[in-house]
Structure formats: structure tokens, C-alpha cells
Amino acid sequence: MRFSRFFESFCALRERSPVERLGPESRYAIVSDLRMGDGGGADALGHNRELAEAVLGGVYLPEGYTLVLAGDTEDLRSFWSKDITASWERIYALFDEFAAQGSLRKLLGERDLGLIRKSRPRYNFLHGLRLERDDFEFFILHGHQAARYFAGTDYQDFIQRQLHKPRKIRDERDMDDPGRLYRTELRLYRASLRLGIATIFGHTGRALFESCTEYDDLRSSIEALLRKGDGDGGGESRLDAMLELYRKRIASVERQRKSPGTTLRATEGGTLVPSLFNPGPANWRRGLSFLEIEGERIRSVRWIETKHERRSLRSRALRVEQFGDRGLARCVMNEAELRSVKDRVSLLSPVAPALESRQA
């Protein structure tokens, strides 16, 4: 896909998307790729069912958040709509409560694009959403629009349900190939630079905060730790223990094919513009990932049940907030001020490396 063609469609989608204003009291919780299925072993959200209900119904709903479902909420590629609806009655009831309060925004991805063909959809759907504050914009879309290939037809969904799924044939083109994943991100990055905006998306399954991957953050943490040494006391053994935790996590990231050689930081070096945000896949083995915009700040968070809290996660989190009465913990992984994002995007975009000659 030539960038010029993608940029034209990106701008057209953005122009068609509704605009909402961010204020000091604004609260948004953004999640992508829940991929609800039939409740069976192949259902991506199945193992986090109780956690999802507790987070949505026990925190975000009563605390007045607007819930943004940023695409692929239902996995219509692999499951029939009626089976999904029957298996997730409680979650849909929570979605209904958000909708009744006027605080549900449902975006479509390639896996739930089939909802567009329903004559009476349960919720109004969007393809994009613009959040504006102080003449700066966070544009939310699912992100499959930037991929070279994506499926969204009845025929393609049928092939996946009837042929690929029973034979366990994977259909994750962007997820399987770090190069394609990177090129999808690069298209969105270049479009954001040209428009001077920040873009929030899902689809690729790789968490990004201010255009940095988890691998980038881990490398930065190791470098900071080595520069700092053991100023807090505890001797070399404590430093070695922390470094070992980071090494193990980096090895885990590499095993998941989140290739360190195909990150924007590796390509753009010191002039990386903080214009891309991705909550990452909603479902972890034991946890759910969200982006939150609250007042003046944007942050990436990992929700876990307190009983499953891990030392490695705590060591990488900026802070861990306990919800003891609900058995939940919110691990704040990254956080930034909206004004800081705006200022850095505005300052760095004009001096970013020349990307226009590249073909993503």
C-alpha cells in the first residue's frame, strides 16, 4: 500500500469521525481487541471474564468513565454472533448501562465489521473518534485500516470459521510478521506527523505509549538502572536481581515476536515523536490492558486480580493502586500529561526525520 493512498483514506475517515472535547473532568477508558467468542476454550476473553466484569462494573461505570471499545470487541471472524451474545450476557448488560448513560463509544475493527450489516445493531457504531483539547487532537481508530491486508467480508469470515478455525490455521498476518506490524505502525506514525496529531489504535497487538514499545521501555529502564547504580543501597545483589527481572521480560517479549529490530525507536532514534498510543491486546494471561484519559493525563494501565499480582509486573509499573474491597489492582505502566504530549508533538514533528520518501 503506497502511503499517499493510505493517507488519503486516513484523512477521509478522520473527517467523518465525530469530535468530542476533553475537559478537566473528562474520563475515558479505551480498550481494543476484547475478541469475545462463544465462552469456550478458544474465546480470547474467557479466562478474564470475572476480571472484565469487575473492572467495567466496579470501577469504570460507577466512576463516570466513557468506555471506548476500539474495535474487535466481538470476534465474528471465528464465532457466530448469536453464540457471542448468548455467552456474554453480563458484559452486554454492562455495555447497556454505559450506553444508557451516553458513555459508550463502539468502534469497529476487521473482526466485528460484520455488525455493519445488521439492520438493527444493538449499539451505534463508529469507525473513528476525535478527542480534542487545546487545539490538539487524539484520533482513535482500530488500526486495521493501515494494514496491507485485512478481512471484513462475509466470505472471509466464513472461511475462518468453517475452515481455518477447526484446523487451527492462524489468521494473524500482522501479528505473525513483525515487519508487517512495524509497517502498519509506521503508516499511522507518518500520518500523525503530517497532521500534527496523536493517534490511538489497536489491531497490531503491540502496546505503544508515546510511540515506544514495551521493549523500548525495558531497554530504557535497564540503561537508567545501570547509570544510577545502587544509589538507594542494597549492594550489587539488588542491582543484579533487578537487571535479571528486566532481562527475563525482554526475553519474553522477543519470544512473542515483538521484534526489537522493527520498532519506531530503533528506526527514528532520538527524534521519535510521541504521537502513537496503543493499549495493546486487551487480554493477557492474567490481566486486562486499557488506556485511560483522565483530566490532564493519559496513562496505560494493566488490571489484575490482587491474588495474581506478580513481582515482575510491580517492578515495571510506575505505581500499583489497590482496590482491596474488589480484589483488584491497577498497575499504571506509563503516564504523561496531555499538554506535554501536545507540546512535544508540535515541537518535534517539523524536525522529525524525512519520512516522505519512504514507502511503508
LINHUUR-V676549 format. One record per residue. N is the residue number from 1. PHI is phi in whole degrees, -180 to 180 (999 if undefined). Layout:
n=N phi=PHI
n=N phi=PHI
This chain:
n=1 phi=999
n=2 phi=-70
n=3 phi=-62
n=4 phi=-59
n=5 phi=-69
n=6 phi=-64
n=7 phi=-62
n=8 phi=-62
n=9 phi=-70
n=10 phi=-62
n=11 phi=-65
n=12 phi=-65
n=13 phi=-63
n=14 phi=-63
n=15 phi=-65
n=16 phi=-84
n=17 phi=-86
n=18 phi=-67
n=19 phi=-114
n=20 phi=-125
n=21 phi=-94
n=22 phi=-89
n=23 phi=-129
n=24 phi=-59
n=25 phi=-99
n=26 phi=-66
n=27 phi=-141
n=28 phi=-128
n=29 phi=-117
n=30 phi=-116
n=31 phi=-136
n=32 phi=-130
n=33 phi=63
n=34 phi=-65
n=35 phi=55
n=36 phi=-66
n=37 phi=-123
n=38 phi=-97
n=39 phi=83
n=40 phi=-87
n=41 phi=-65
n=42 phi=-92
n=43 phi=-77
n=44 phi=-62
n=45 phi=-90
n=46 phi=-54
n=47 phi=-76
n=48 phi=-112
n=49 phi=-56
n=50 phi=-64
n=51 phi=-65
n=52 phi=-61
n=53 phi=-64
n=54 phi=-68
n=55 phi=-69
n=56 phi=-69
n=57 phi=-84
n=58 phi=-101
n=59 phi=-125
n=60 phi=-67
n=61 phi=-68
n=62 phi=-67
n=63 phi=-91
n=64 phi=78
n=65 phi=-79
n=66 phi=-88
n=67 phi=-92
n=68 phi=-108
n=69 phi=-90
n=70 phi=-91
n=71 phi=99
n=72 phi=56
n=73 phi=-69
n=74 phi=-104
n=75 phi=-99
n=76 phi=-74
n=77 phi=-68
n=78 phi=-111
n=79 phi=-136
n=80 phi=-80
n=81 phi=-56
n=82 phi=-65
n=83 phi=-71
n=84 phi=-65
n=85 phi=-61
n=86 phi=-68
n=87 phi=-88
n=88 phi=-128
n=89 phi=-61
n=90 phi=-67
n=91 phi=-65
n=92 phi=-64
n=93 phi=-63
n=94 phi=-69
n=95 phi=-57
n=96 phi=-60
n=97 phi=-67
n=98 phi=-60
n=99 phi=-63
n=100 phi=-63
n=101 phi=-87
n=102 phi=72
n=103 phi=-124
n=104 phi=-122
n=105 phi=-125
n=106 phi=-110
n=107 phi=-96
n=108 phi=-105
n=109 phi=-115
n=110 phi=-72
n=111 phi=-85
n=112 phi=-120
n=113 phi=-65
n=114 phi=-61
n=115 phi=-63
n=116 phi=-65
n=117 phi=-91
n=118 phi=-74
n=119 phi=-71
n=120 phi=-133
n=121 phi=-65
n=122 phi=-65
n=123 phi=-131
n=124 phi=-66
n=125 phi=-120
n=126 phi=-128
n=127 phi=-108
n=128 phi=-159
n=129 phi=-147
n=130 phi=-112
n=131 phi=-111
n=132 phi=-118
n=133 phi=-155
n=134 phi=53
n=135 phi=62
n=136 phi=-128
n=137 phi=-129
n=138 phi=-107
n=139 phi=-100
n=140 phi=-108
n=141 phi=-150
n=142 phi=-72
n=143 phi=114
n=144 phi=-65
n=145 phi=-63
n=146 phi=-95
n=147 phi=-81
n=148 phi=-67
n=149 phi=-125
n=150 phi=-154
n=151 phi=-103
n=152 phi=-158
n=153 phi=-108
n=154 phi=-58
n=155 phi=-63
n=156 phi=-66
n=157 phi=-64
n=158 phi=-62
n=159 phi=-58
n=160 phi=-67
n=161 phi=-69
n=162 phi=-92
n=163 phi=-115
n=164 phi=-67
n=165 phi=-61
n=166 phi=-60
n=167 phi=-97
n=168 phi=57
n=169 phi=-89
n=170 phi=-76
n=171 phi=-130
n=172 phi=-131
n=173 phi=-61
n=174 phi=-69
n=175 phi=-70
n=176 phi=-78
n=177 phi=-117
n=178 phi=-57
n=179 phi=-65
n=180 phi=-67
n=181 phi=-58
n=182 phi=-62
n=183 phi=-66
n=184 phi=-63
n=185 phi=-63
n=186 phi=-64
n=187 phi=-60
n=188 phi=-66
n=189 phi=-64
n=190 phi=-64
n=191 phi=-64
n=192 phi=-65
n=193 phi=-61
n=194 phi=-65
n=195 phi=-93
n=196 phi=70
n=197 phi=-127
n=198 phi=-108
n=199 phi=-121
n=200 phi=-111
n=201 phi=-150
n=202 phi=-126
n=203 phi=72
n=204 phi=-78
n=205 phi=76
n=206 phi=-122
n=207 phi=-67
n=208 phi=-132
n=209 phi=-138
n=210 phi=54
n=211 phi=72
n=212 phi=-103
n=213 phi=-85
n=214 phi=-61
n=215 phi=-60
n=216 phi=-60
n=217 phi=-63
n=218 phi=-64
n=219 phi=-62
n=220 phi=-64
n=221 phi=-65
n=222 phi=-64
n=223 phi=-63
n=224 phi=-65
n=225 phi=-65
n=226 phi=-68
n=227 phi=-68
n=228 phi=-74
n=229 phi=71
n=230 phi=-120
n=231 phi=-62
n=232 phi=-86
n=233 phi=90
n=234 phi=117
n=235 phi=78
n=236 phi=-65
n=237 phi=-63
n=238 phi=-68
n=239 phi=-62
n=240 phi=-62
n=241 phi=-65
n=242 phi=-67
n=243 phi=-63
n=244 phi=-65
n=245 phi=-60
n=246 phi=-66
n=247 phi=-61
n=248 phi=-63
n=249 phi=-68
n=250 phi=-61
n=251 phi=-61
n=252 phi=-64
n=253 phi=-62
n=254 phi=-65
n=255 phi=-64
n=256 phi=-83
n=257 phi=66
n=258 phi=-87
n=259 phi=-59
n=260 phi=-66
n=261 phi=-80
n=262 phi=-127
n=263 phi=-109
n=264 phi=-63
n=265 phi=-64
n=266 phi=-63
n=267 phi=-87
n=268 phi=-97
n=269 phi=62
n=270 phi=-74
n=271 phi=-102
n=272 phi=-62
n=273 phi=-94
n=274 phi=-79
n=275 phi=-108
n=276 phi=-118
n=277 phi=-135
n=278 phi=-143
n=279 phi=-66
n=280 phi=83
n=281 phi=-62
n=282 phi=-58
n=283 phi=-98
n=284 phi=-107
n=285 phi=-56
n=286 phi=-140
n=287 phi=162
n=288 phi=-131
n=289 phi=-108
n=290 phi=-137
n=291 phi=-103
n=292 phi=-123
n=293 phi=-115
n=294 phi=-136
n=295 phi=61
n=296 phi=-96
n=297 phi=-130
n=298 phi=-124
n=299 phi=-148
n=300 phi=-104
n=301 phi=-132
n=302 phi=-120
n=303 phi=-89
n=304 phi=-139
n=305 phi=-78
n=306 phi=-54
n=307 phi=-67
n=308 phi=-105
n=309 phi=-64
n=310 phi=-115
n=311 phi=-60
n=312 phi=-63
n=313 phi=-69
n=314 phi=-61
n=315 phi=-68
n=316 phi=-94
n=317 phi=-80
n=318 phi=-65
n=319 phi=-163
n=320 phi=-123
n=321 phi=-106
n=322 phi=-91
n=323 phi=-116
n=324 phi=-58
n=325 phi=-69
n=326 phi=-113
n=327 phi=70
n=328 phi=-117
n=329 phi=-136
n=330 phi=-106
n=331 phi=-95
n=332 phi=-84
n=333 phi=-88
n=334 phi=-147
n=335 phi=-156
n=336 phi=-153
n=337 phi=-81
n=338 phi=-58
n=339 phi=-64
n=340 phi=-65
n=341 phi=-60
n=342 phi=-59
n=343 phi=-64
n=344 phi=-72
n=345 phi=-64
n=346 phi=-64
n=347 phi=-76
n=348 phi=-88
n=349 phi=-56
n=350 phi=-66
n=351 phi=-109
n=352 phi=-65
n=353 phi=-56
n=354 phi=-65
n=355 phi=-110
n=356 phi=-66
n=357 phi=-84
n=358 phi=-85
n=359 phi=-112
n=360 phi=-82
